[in-house]
Amino acid sequence: MKKTGILSRVRNSKGGVAGLIGITLLPLAVGGVSSLLTSDAMAQFGRMVQPPLSPPAWLFPVAWTMLYVLMGLASWRIFASEPQTTEAADARKVAIGIYVVQLALNFLWSLVFFGAGLYWAALVVLLVMWALIIALVVLARRIDRTASLLLLPYLAWTTFAAYLNIGVAVLN
């Protein structure tokens, strides 16, 4: 991908500014709906026996908001990329597909963990999501290095979330 200024890239990309905003808002919307459906999640989490290193409940919505924005920006960079080869175009299609599936699993995890209280089943969802995030990071690197880097905090947080999920499943 050729290097251009961010404003030029936004204006000239698919969907322009509206596309950037819409794609960036998508994971925020998914997280918001998930949060509404599991509205007592943080109170519920506070009542659980938690593993060591569990952060305070207020940190989760702050962290997820930042992560959703980073995910949205990364997905926009992938979507707005201009593949120069058939292989690059195929990689972009696969990356977008993986992104959508992992986002759906992200949504599902809250429902399984908080909504249904099925901690071990939630871990399975989380591990599949984690594997897809790794695949997305690797694939994104071939498409847009910055997109790949934007996904790394999400991968790190999901890894930490797996630790918390296991801890809650064992302790509760």
N, C-alpha and C positions, 0 to 999 in steps of 0.2 A: 504494500500500500504506500502510495507516495505521501510525503510529509506535507501537510498544509496547516494553516492556522485554524484554531478551533472554530472561530466564527464563520470563516469561509466554509469549513467542512460542514457545519450545521446547516448553513444556508443552502449548500449544494447537495446535501444528502437527501435520501428518500424521505419524503414527508417534511423536510426542513425543520424549523423550530417546533412545529406542532408534533412532528414525529418524535423528536427528542423528548419533548415533554410527555407525550402519551406513553412511549415505551418506558420512560423512567418512572412514570406513575403506576404502571401496571403492577410491579411487585409490591408497591406501597398499598395499592387497592386490595391485592390478594391478602396481604398481611392484615390490613384493616378489617376485612370481612372475617378472616379467621379469628381475629381478636374479638370481634363482636359475637361470634358464635361460641366463643369460650371466654365470656366476659369475666368470669370469676377465676380465671386461670392463675393470676398472681396471688390471690388470697389462698387458693387451693395449694399452690406451690409453697407458700409460707407455712401451711399446716403439715406439709410432708416432712418426714425425716430426710434430711439432705446430706449428701456426701461432703467431705471437706472441700474447700475452695469454692463452694457455692456462692455466687455473687448475690448482693441484695436484690430484692424483687424489682426495685425501681430501675435497675440497670438493663433489664431485658427489653422493655419497649424502646429505650434510648439506643441500645446496640442494634436491635432489629431495624429501627428506622434508618440508621446509617447504612446498615448492610443492604437493605432494600434499595436505597438510592444508588449505592455502588453497583448492585446487581443490574439495576435498570440502565445505568450508564454503560456498563460492560455489554449488556445485550444490545443497546443502541449502536455501540461501536461495531459489534459483529454484524448487525442488521445493515448498517450504513456502509459497511466495507464494500469495496468495488473489486470483486475477484477478477484476476487477470487470466486465469486458466479455468478449464472445466473442473480440474481437481479442487481448486480453491472455491469455486462456486458450490461444488458438492460438499466440501467441508463446512461451508457457511450454512447450508441447509441442515446438515446433521447437527451442527452446533445449536442452531435455533430450535430444532426438535428436542435436543437434550435439555436445553434451557427451559422449554415449556413443561416437559415432563418433571424435571426436578422442582420447578415452581409449584406444580400440582402436588407433588409429594410433600413439599414444604407446608402447603395448606393442609393436607391430610394429616400430617404429623400432629398438629395441635388438636385436631378432632379426636384422634386415636388416644393421644397421651392425656389431655385434659378432659375432653368430652366423654370418652369411654373409660378412661382410667386403665387402659390396657398398656402398661408400661413396656412389657417385652415386645408386644406387637408394634408399638411405636418405635422401639429400637430397630426392628427390622425395616420399617419405613425409612428411618433415619439413615441406616447403613446403605440402603439402596440409593437414597438421595446423595449421600456422601460419595459413593462410587461415581454417580453421575456428575457431581461437581468436579471431582478429579478429572474425569474424562473431558468435561467442559473446559477446565483450565488448560489442559494439554492441547485440546483442539483449538481453543481460542488463541493460544500462543502462535499457531500457524497462520491465523487470520489477522490478528491485531494484538501485538504484545501488550499494549496498555490495557486492553480488555481482560487479558489473562491476569495481569497484575491487580486489576480492580476486583477480581474474584477471589484473590488469596485471603483477604480478611474473612470472607464468607466461609471459605474452606476451613480456616483456623477455628472460627466460632462453631461451625458444625462439628468439628472434631471435639471441641470442648463440650458441646451439647450432648454428644454421644457418651462422654464420660459422666455427665450429670444424669442422663437418662439411665445408664447402667446403675449408677449409685442409687437413684430413686427406686428403680426396680428391685434392687437387692434389699434396700433398707425398709421398704414399705410393703 
